[in-house]
Amino acid sequence: MHYKIHAIDVKNALKNYIWLLEDTITKEVVAIDPTEADLVTAFCEQHQLHLKQIWLTHWHRDHTDGVQGLLAKQNILVYGPRDELTKIAFISNPLQHNDHFLFHNLKVEIIATPGHTLGHIVYFIEEIDTLFCGDTLFAMGCGRLFEGTAEQMYHSLNRLAALPIQTKVYCTHEYTLANGEFALTIEPHNVALHERMQQVKALREADQITLPSTIELELATNPFLRTESAEEFAHIRSLKDQF
């Protein structure tokens, strides 16, 4: 496949990553949840890439603050959640659950994942086994419930857990180590979790990225994907909020 995914480390307090999806033939790219315009512009200039689309998962500013700066330089299609149009005025292509669109020949599927925010969406590309999931699913964790209910987030995570196990999970924050430390308090005897934490610690000590994960790895090590009811999920989420 002639597609490549790049990570831009924003190096901010929230440990954001901006993901870029590149068509290596045309050198055209998508920026997913661009925190800062200058970082995207500099990366594209350095690698001779041409920004063609922006995909937004939800309205929070650490995911959208770079958009207006990028639009000031050129006309770019901005995809984002229809249910958050009042909070993201610059969306040109509003999306909702089960919508599809194309980036070149890649078919992109939209999955609604309310919980972190009410209108949160994620972008699934089956052809390249890729999920851009914003702040719904994290490596060994999930997003806080700022707007939605535990029941909504439980069902949203179940939607993602049902994706093909080889799907690569590109979430937007480097929270893996802290999430894993909490996960060990929930499942102290999970061998796969202990093994994963050894790898994560080694990566972070070397200042290396811990992403992407996979659905298979999350099913084995993420306590939020391993809950069996909305009530159990709500209990673990409340423990994480106090961790």
N, C-alpha and C positions, 0 to 999 in steps of 0.2 A: 504493500500500500504506500502511496506517495503522500503520506501525511505524517507530521511530526508535532509533538506537543512540547512547548517550552514553558519553564517556570521563571517568573520574575519575582524575586524575593523583595518585598516592599521594605523590609527591615523596620517596621513600625512596632509600636507597643502591642498591637493585636496580632502580630505575626502573620500578616496577610501574604498570600501569593496571588499574583495575576497570572492566569494561564493564557497562553497563546497557542492556537491551533493553526498550523501552517500546511498549506498545500505546497509541497516541495517542488512541484513542476511550475506553477504560476508565481510562487513566492508570495501569494496572497494569504493573509492571516485574519483570524478572529481573535479579539481580545475578550476574555471572560472576566466579568466583575473587575474592571480597571480602577484600582484605588487612586492611582496618580497618573495623570496624562504624560508627564515628562518621562517617566520610566518606560512607558510603552513606546513613545516616540523615539527615545534614545536606543532602545533595543531594536526597533524596526530599522532605524538608520544604520546601526552597526552591522546588521545582518542582511541589509538590502531587502527588507520585507515591506509589503504594501498592505496597510490595514484596510479591510473591506467591510467587516461587520463587528458589532459589539453585542455580546449576549449578557444579560443581567438576570440574576437569580432572584433578587429581592431588593428592597428600597434602601437598606441601611447604607449610610454614607461611606463606610469603608469598602463598599462594593460599587459605588456609583460616582464617587467624587471626581474621578478622572474623565468622566464622559464629556462634560461641556468643554473642557480643554482640548479634547481630541476632535470634537465637532467644530471647534473654532478654526481648525486647520484645514478640514475637508468635510465633504458630505459623506456620511457613513450611515448605513442602516443600523438602527439600534433595536434589538429584540429584547423583550422583557415581559413581565407578568401583567396581563390585562387587568387583574384585580388590584394592581398598585399604580395605575395610571395617574391617580390623583397625587401620588407621592413622587412619581418619576415622570415629569412632564415631557421629557425628551425622547420617550419611546416612540419610534416610528412604526414598529411592527409588533403590536400587542399579541400575547400568546396565552392560551389556556390549555387545560388538560386534554391530552390526545391530539393536539395540533401537531402538524409536521411542516417542515420547510427544508430547503436545500442550502448547503454550502458546497458549491461546485456539485460533485456527484454524490456527496454524502447526505443521506436522509437523516434529519435530526428530529427526534421525537420529544415532545414535551410531556412531563409528568408533574402534576400538581402535588406539592408536598407541604401543605399548611402545618403550622406548628411554631416554628421560629418566628415567622411572620404569617399573616393570614393568606397572603397571595403568593408565597414562595413557590417557585417552579425550579425544575432541574432539566438538564439537557442530556438525552441519551442517544448515542450513535452506535447502533448495533453492529454496523459493518466494521468498525474499528474497536469494538468492545470497550467503549469509553463512556463514562458518566461524569458530567460536571455538576456537582451537587451542592455548591454554595455552602450554606450553613445548616443543612438538614442532617446529613450524615458526615461524621468526622471519623478519622482513624481511631478506633476503639472508643468512640464517643458519639454525641449528637448535639445539635444546637440547643441553646436555652429556649425556654418557652416564653418569648416576649409578648406575643399576641395570641397565639393559639392555645388549645387545651392539650393535656396529656393524651387524651383519646385521639385527637387529630394527629399528633406527632407519632403515636404508636402506629396508626394506620398508614401514615406517610412512610415510616421506616419499613413497614411490611411490604409496601409497594416496591421499595428499592431492594429489599432482601429477596424478592421474587425474580429479580433480573438474573441473566445467566451468570454463573459463578465466576467465569473468567473476566467479567466486566471490571475494568480498571476504574478506581474511584479517585477522582480529582476533587478534593474539597479545598476550601479556601484559606485554611489557617494551619499553622504548624503547632497543633495542640497535642500531637501524638504522645509525647512523653508524659505529660500531665494526665492525659486521658488514661494511659496505660497504668499509671500509678493508682488511679482511682479504681480501674477495672480489677486490679489485683485485690482490692479490699472486698469486692463483690464475689470474685471467683478465685480465691487464693490457691486452689488445687488444680487450676486449669493449666495443663502442661504446655499447650500451644501458646497460651498467653505469656507464660514465663519465657519461652523461647523467643517470642516476638519482642518482648521487652529487652532482652539481651541485645538483639539486633538494633532496636531503636536507640538504646543508650549509646551503642558504638557509633551509630550514624550521627547523633547529636553531638557527641564528644568531638567528632571530626568536622562539626559544623556542616553536615550534609542533610539534605532534605529527606524526609521519611515517606514521601508520597511519590506516586500513587499507591493506594492500597488496592485490594480486590474485594469483590463481594464474598468470595470464598474465605478470605482471611478475616473479614469482618464477622461472618457467620460463626467462625471458630473462636474469636477473641473479643468481640464487642458485646458487653453485657446488655446494651440497649437493644441490640438485634436478637438477643437470646431470651428476651422476656416473653411470657406466654399470655399476658393479658395487659390491658390498658392500666389496670390498677397496679400491677407489678412494675410496669414501666414508670408510672407516676411516682412510686415509692423510690425507685433507684434514681430517678431524675432529681427528686428532692434531696436525696443524700449527696448527689453530685453538686448541687447548688451550694451546699454547706461545706464541701470538701476543701 
